[in-house]
């Protein structure tokens, strides 16, 4: 499932999913500083932390609605 990572100075410095095997803390990544919604090795952003939370919640609701669709 998607979750939030924080990037600073070209590296992952925070990851809301501690068991993430794709982008663990310390991974170098060429992205601007900020918070990103992570899908495996892909990231979407940068966002402010509250914007990343809103985007992630939107994705979770959309996924749940899709799963409940007959």
C-alpha positions as CSV (number, residue, x, y, z in Angstrom):
1,X,0.0,0.0,0.0
2,X,1.1,3.6,-0.5
3,X,2.7,5.5,2.4
4,X,4.6,8.7,3.0
5,X,8.4,9.2,2.8
6,X,10.4,12.3,3.6
7,X,13.3,13.3,1.3
8,X,16.0,15.8,2.4
9,X,19.3,16.5,0.6
10,X,18.8,13.7,-1.9
11,X,18.1,10.9,0.5
12,X,15.2,9.2,2.3
13,X,15.3,10.5,5.9
14,X,11.8,9.4,7.0
15,X,9.5,6.6,6.0
16,X,6.1,5.9,7.6
17,X,6.5,2.2,6.6
18,X,9.5,0.9,8.6
19,X,9.5,-2.4,6.7
20,X,9.7,-0.7,3.3
21,X,12.2,-2.7,1.2
22,X,12.1,-0.4,-1.8
23,X,12.9,3.0,-0.2
24,X,14.4,2.5,3.3
25,X,15.8,5.4,5.3
26,X,19.2,6.3,3.8
27,X,18.3,5.5,0.2
28,X,19.7,8.1,-2.2
29,X,17.0,9.6,-4.5
30,X,17.2,12.5,-7.0
31,X,14.1,14.4,-5.8
32,X,13.5,17.8,-4.3
33,X,13.1,18.1,-0.5
34,X,9.7,17.4,0.8
35,X,7.2,14.7,1.6
36,X,6.1,12.2,-1.0
37,X,3.5,9.5,-1.4
38,X,5.4,6.3,-2.2
39,X,4.1,3.4,-4.3
40,X,6.9,0.8,-4.3
41,X,9.9,2.6,-5.9
42,X,7.7,5.4,-7.4
43,X,7.1,8.7,-5.5
44,X,4.6,11.4,-6.0
45,X,5.2,14.9,-4.7
46,X,6.8,16.9,-3.2
47,X,4.1,18.0,-0.8
48,X,4.0,19.6,2.6
49,X,3.4,16.9,5.3
50,X,-0.4,17.8,5.6
51,X,-0.8,17.7,1.8
52,X,0.9,14.3,1.6
53,X,-1.5,13.0,4.4
54,X,-4.5,14.4,2.4
55,X,-3.3,12.8,-0.8
56,X,-2.6,9.4,0.9
57,X,-6.1,9.5,2.5
58,X,-7.7,10.3,-0.8
59,X,-5.9,7.3,-2.4
60,X,-7.0,5.0,0.4
61,X,-10.6,6.1,0.1
62,X,-10.5,5.6,-3.7
63,X,-9.0,2.2,-3.3
64,X,-11.6,1.2,-0.8
65,X,-14.5,2.4,-3.0
66,X,-13.1,0.5,-5.9
67,X,-12.9,-2.7,-3.8
68,X,-16.5,-2.3,-2.7
69,X,-17.8,-1.8,-6.2
70,X,-19.9,-4.8,-7.4
